[in-house]
Amino acid sequence: MLKILAAAAAISAALAIPALARPVEMTPAIKKALELYIRAYDFDCPVAKAVYAKERTARGTIFKVYCGPADGTDNLFTFAYRATLVPSGDKMLVEEW
């Protein structure tokens, strides 16, 4: 649980989200945090490979996360996850896109 809270804090501190959707530069901390959250919801995410900041809503800031195989390539799975960082910044909700 502490790892998940630390991950939320890392994402919250590292991202300043503008109003328009944009690719997010994934630092190692952001990458690790997203993978941890997605796996905590029992979804398959060997490696988080691309993330886009979508919009802020009353529920929080929405990110579209693409994962892929841990094979050293840029290959992505065809599905994505909706990761919502809640306004307090202390947790993230994850669901299929």
For each residue, the residues with C-beta under 8 A, 3 or more apart:
1: 4 5
2: 5 6
3: 6 7 36
4: 1 7 8 36 37 40 91
5: 1 2 8 9 90 91
6: 2 3 9 10 33
7: 3 4 10 11 32 33 34 36 37 92
8: 4 5 11 12 33 37 85 89 90 91 92
9: 5 6 12 13 89 90
10: 6 7 13 14 29 30 32 33
11: 7 8 14 15 29 30 33 34 85 89 92
12: 8 9 15 85 89 90
13: 9 10
14: 10 11 27 29 30
15: 11 12 24 30 53 61 85
16:
17: 53 56 61
18: 22 53
19: 55 56
20:
21: 52 53 54 55
22: 18 52 53
23: 50 51 52
24: 15 30 51 52 53 63
25:
26: 30 31 34 48 50 51
27: 14 30 31
28: 31 32
29: 10 11 14 32 33
30: 10 11 14 15 24 26 27 33 34 51
31: 26 27 28 34 35 47 48
32: 7 10 28 29 35 36
33: 6 7 8 10 11 29 30 36 37 92
34: 7 11 26 30 31 37 38 45 48 51 63 65 83
35: 31 32 38 39 45 47 48 67
36: 3 4 7 32 33 39 40
37: 4 7 8 33 34 40 41 83 92 94
38: 34 35 41 43 45 48 65 67 81 83 94
39: 35 36 42 43 45
40: 4 36 37 94
41: 37 38 94 95
42: 39
43: 38 39 81 94 96
44: 67 77
45: 34 35 38 39 48 65 67 81
46: 67 68 69 70
47: 31 35 67 68 69 70
48: 26 31 34 35 38 45 51 65 66 67
49: 66 67 68 74 75 76
50: 23 26 65 66 76
51: 23 24 26 30 34 48 63 64 65 66 83
52: 21 22 23 24 63 64
53: 15 17 18 21 22 24 61 62 63
54: 21 62 63 64
55: 19 21 61 62
56: 17 19 60 61 62
57: 60 61 62 84
58:
59: 62 84 86 87 93
60: 56 57 84 85 86 87 93
61: 15 17 53 55 56 57 84 85
62: 53 54 55 56 57 59 82 83 84
63: 24 34 51 52 53 54 82 83 84 85
64: 51 52 54 80 81 82 83 97
65: 34 38 45 48 50 51 80 81 82 83
66: 48 49 50 51 76 77 80
67: 35 38 44 45 46 47 48 49 76 77 81
68: 46 47 49 71 73 74 75 76 77
69: 46 47 73 75 77
70: 46 47
71: 68 75
72:
73: 68 69
74: 49 68
75: 49 68 69 71
76: 49 50 66 67 68
77: 44 66 67 68 69 80
78:
79: 96 97
80: 64 65 66 77 96 97
81: 38 43 45 64 65 67 94 95 96 97
82: 62 63 64 65 94 95 96 97
83: 34 37 38 51 62 63 64 65 92 93 94
84: 57 59 60 61 62 63 92 93 94
85: 8 11 12 15 60 61 63 89 91 92
86: 59 60 89 90 91 92 93
87: 59 60
88: 91
89: 8 9 11 12 85 86
90: 5 8 9 12 86
91: 4 5 8 85 86 88
92: 7 8 11 33 37 83 84 85 86
93: 59 60 83 84 86
94: 37 38 40 41 43 81 82 83 84
95: 41 81 82
96: 43 79 80 81 82
97: 64 79 80 81 82
